[in-house]
Amino acid sequence: MSDSAHLSGPLIPAMANVHSHAFQRDMRGAAERISARSASDDFWSWRQAMFAAVAALDPEQMHTVALATYTEMAAAGYGTVGEFHYVHHQPDGRPYEDPNAMAKALAQAALEAGLQIVLLPAAYHRGGFSDGADLAPGPGQLRFCDPDVEVFLERVDQLRAWADSQAGVQVGIAAHSVRAVPASWLAPIAQYAQAHSLVAHVHAQEQPRELAECRAEHGCTPIELLERSGFLGPRTTVVHAIHVSDADVNRLARSRTIVAACPTTEANLGDGFFPAIRYRDAGVRIAIGSDSNVRIDPFEETRELETLARRLSVSRNGLLAASGDLWGELAANGAASLGLGAAPGRELRIDMSHPSIRGIAEADLPYALATCAQPGIIATPSPAGGPHRHEH
Ligand SMILES: [Zn+2]
């Protein structure tokens, strides 16, 4: 293929990755040693392994793993990453000399990798709730935690002030989950997001146990608690939202909240089936995230989402048929989820001669992007560096 053909291929938007924990890439391979006889190797045992992986990280090592993760993202077709960041402090829970040292290490890595980043510092306070009281954080969780919501918001203030002078770095806010954050923190975080026009993210309803715990503590689902706390809204993204009632779907729909599906991670962790068809029918916007980074490939996430939807509907009428351009829709919803507005980021030049899409009419490209494409079709990973052939 001549170079000129690569310069003339169609352009598509780079994908927005709305949900990443960069350091979890370090768990690849090792976290798959699962005992075939154990019925309890699940999300919760994986979480114990994650606490172990995070225990040794300092800001320099965070930068190293994040650079590997983000370099892979940029090459695979992501243009922006929303980093849901909760490893704030030293292993014993004391803040670093610069309390935002970890966040800044992540931002630096993204910029070096050629990715825009939206830092989503996540509030975290407790190990859960049991017998009428907050559970103290376990030793593996100390470095995630703040003593009160004011201390957390103060650090977000400082991070925002720093990011103002950093091109390519924006800041949103997150509550880790209703498990890790007491209900009394949710309203102040939502109000802070509102006051400063920030996007707000939260994990919810990834696993059935989380619903049982929330029911015992609050008598409702996590999404209902978020609604009561003023946390839902068009600038809010609920991550996972897998185990949802029809009432939960309605709450998300009427508040215009975005949901983030993380298909390859949710599959890897055995989370269940993201109810894509129910969200489609309710008009809820869906964005995608690479989450644990067990896979970094927006084409695969898009295809997984589409084929999951088809399996759920027991037909070929999944998300793509309704959308016509699922990739474009996920990119636009992702930009909204990260508060990127009209500047969603770079575009990708497509090499129509790549073996996976060779012979496909350009008019059919949107359909191919959600069914048979792969990162190798990207002809120019970074227009900033001028058009050049992607090595594949
Ligand atoms: Zn997550």
Boltz pocket constraint, residues with backbone or C-beta under 6 A from the ligand:
constraints:
  - pocket:
      binder: B
      contacts: [[A, 19], [A, 21], [A, 84], [A, 203], [A, 239], [A, 291], [A, 292]]
      max_distance: 6.0
